[in-house]
Amino acid sequence: MFFSELIKNIKSTDKVLEIGPGANPHPRADVLLEKVFENPTEKKEQRGNTPELNTSKKIIFYNGDKFPFKDYEFDYVICSHVLEHIDNVEYFISELFRVAKKGYVEYPTLYYEYLFNFEVHKNIFKYDAGGFLYYIKKIETPISCFQPVQSVFLEALNQGYSTFVDDLKAIMFEGFEWEHPFELKKTNYIEKLCFNNPIIKKNTFKLSYLRKIKYLLDKLSTDKFVRK
């Protein structure tokens, strides 16, 4: 989860469900819902190659269909970096609305997927200010045409080169809280999945840091020349 600060509407008395928590469940999650994977390799890939979940929280396992809970059994549901893995998005979203009164969803954006194209990601999402969550099936896009390029970026990410992603997380990922069911809309237009005029601030800290390094290198070079 990249935007935990956006989760603001959990009351102290709320019963909270978290779906697919990965290795780090949210502190307020009371119950965790995990999908069963028979293949250990697939299980590891689906959780982003993070460590195994180790928690004292209650864990419920299911087969990926109907959530094993009663209607409105929870006050709040957290669903972070799960939607992009789902086959039947419409049904999954309807289950979120069925078991909880409000919640939070988070997912990678088109920009992130365009760079890395994770094989286990099946959908791309973008929330609209009008209250619509647009999505497209990744298989219906030509994004995989760039796989030879994306595989290089993906390997770099796997080797720890994540600073670029962290610096631009505001456009690489998106999350929002909901208190009323939002409308899910499938689209065929890439414009619906893009930010409108995203503001990317100049990284003044790194620029100043690089200038200092350049200054020191220039100074060392000059001092060496003078000594000669």
Secondary structure, DSSP 4 states (H G I P E B T S, - for coil): ---GGG-----TT--EEEES-TTS--TT-SEEEEE--SSHHHHHHHTTTPPPP--SSEEEEE-SSS-SS-TT-EEEEEEES-GGG-S-HHHHHHHHHHHEEEEEEEEE-HHHHHHH--TT--EEEEE-TTSEEEEEEGGGSSGGGGHHHHHHHHHHHHTT--HHHHHTHHHHEEEEEESSPPEEEE-S-GGGGS-SS------HHHHHHHHHHHHHHHHHHHHHHHH-
